[in-house]
């Protein structure tokens, strides 16, 4: 199977703080990879380096067979990205924003307009196509970001908490979109703290902990080599976090007027 992304011994530091401590990742065409880990583990840093938003790293990254340092612009046209927190131009309409993004990726205005209008209608927000983004709800903004990440038909997709704000029906649609994209040979990195969703949609799961890869395999493989049960239990075991019950009990006790 064709390898889309190859990361070899990736390191990154901010001053004396080491964020990534030599990680290796191989991602093939058609995989949905659940990329998970506690806050501060280095997930967002990894993605920002791949996207060219962070430099000064050690190791090597190849996308579509080429070192990203040697092809700094072309490979980005093949990538889509939904960040966890995104700044959107509130004064633009959905039409203006999506056609602007489409043209940045090389689409003609007419194609970008046709695509964006059809995609917004399918996602249940067609009536807001010519409305200013400042009037959008959180869920509508999230749908706009998802459409913007896909409008240029990328081969590699990075999604950071992509279902934030989506209602149940929209989540079902979005899961189906990911399944269809993977079947078409797209490679997807899905990062979320909602473990049951990651467990269900991922063909493979990579757990990053303290700047290193703590686990890499299918959910069944992770179950076989760790505690049986949900991905949440495996996550807690591998990251050494077992205080959730005690903290929860103390929290409720304080709420009810008790002592910590």
ABEGO torsion letter per residue (X at the ends): XBBABBBBGBBBBBEABBABAGBBBBBBBGBBBBBBEBBGAGAAAAAAAAAGABBGBBEBBBBGGBBAAABAAAAAAABBBBBABBBBBAABBAAAAAAAAAAAAGBBAAAAAAAAAAAAAAAGAAAAAABBAAABBAAAAAAAAAAAAAAAGBABBBBBGAABGBBAAAAAAAAAAAAAAAAAGBBBBBBBABAAAAAAABABBBBBBGGBBABBEBAAAAAAABBBEBAAAAAAAAAGBAAAAAAAAAAAAAAAGBBX
